[in-house]
Amino acid sequence: MRAASPSLHRHTLLRRYRKRTAVNLKDLRDSLTLTCAAQHKIMVVDACHSGWDDLMEGQKGVHSDAAILWASCGAKESSWEIPELGEGVFTWFFLKKQEEINPDALRIPCVDDAASVNTHVATYIRRNKQPFTQTPQVIGALPKGGLIEVTVSPENQPGSVPPGTLVARAPLGPALLVAITDVRTQLNGTTITSEIAQSALRAALLDHNFPLVDPQAARQLEKLLDRKIAAAKAKKLGAHYLIRGHATTSATKLAITRDFVTVQATVTAEVIDETGNVLCQAVIGGTQDDPVAGTDITEGGASKMALQEAVQKLTEVLLPKLRAILSRSRD
């Protein structure tokens, strides 16, 4: 009788160890579904092999109150951790997304959130951990479109909801989509593209609690020059209004100043409604001097600072107009 191979023996021991120590996600999800009375129940799991195939039955034949599982990877994949991040890749992008939307409030992830996080995780692993893959997946049905805000029921307001209970409210009204192309001309004459202006404007609007559509959607609008077509596309992506435009920077280096570089940035933006009508426009400039720049202007140098200065001025111009537009839309 031939003895079992060492590798087979190790595999058997590992399987027994997992059976004794691992948590059965299906049982945990079923238990959460049956015992938790909350309207929205979401399990977020950052663990290897968390998207097991037998959990996929949550995609069909399960009542609407079933707990949703957001798994960090597929059944045959590992859930990677990156030392530089100090945590799992999925956890890092998940928390980053939550902070981007509203850092000071509880909220329920929606379909757009999951699509953004899952894309970022898969792209990060593909670029940094080839040939491995990590494909997060949502098992169940997350809320569609818009952002769902979670508030605490007040103590002094009578009603069917007990005081202190977390309550999900309706989506936050009309959403905006920011789509700004950013082309920068370097000292050597070459041009590069970035998302500095778009990211800066999104961050400023989020700081003032404006509901925004995921930035991934903006890339689908980069080549649409026709306003009505762009507005219709934005509407399909969940945006009632589109802020679109372009940002440019140019650097000059005068002979008399030798290593002294001046960067001029210009940001042009217009707010468009669902039918393609332009509701307001703005053209803003910013200038930044850099005494230590080399032959190229990088994102960490004067061009980034000049763009951020221009976007800050643009935000100050747009804020009162956007508030008025959204206020009329809610009325």
Secondary structure, 3 states (H helix, E strand, C coil): CCCCCHHHHHHHHHHHHHHHHCCCHHHHHHHHHHHCCCCCCEEEECCCCCECHHHHHHHCCCCCCCCEEEECCECCCCCCEECCCCEEHHHHHHHHHHHHHCCCCCEECCHHHHHHHHHHHHHHHHHHCCCCCCCCEEECCCCCCCCEEEEECCCCCCCCCCCCCEEEEEECCCCEEEEEEEEEECCCCCEEEECHHHHHHHHHHHHCCCCECCHHHHHHHCCCCCHHHHHHHHHHCCCCEEEEEEEEEEEEECHHHCCCEEEEEEEEEEEECCCCCEEEEEEEEEEEEECCCCCCCCCCCHHHHHHHHHHHHHHHHHHHHHHHHHHHHHC
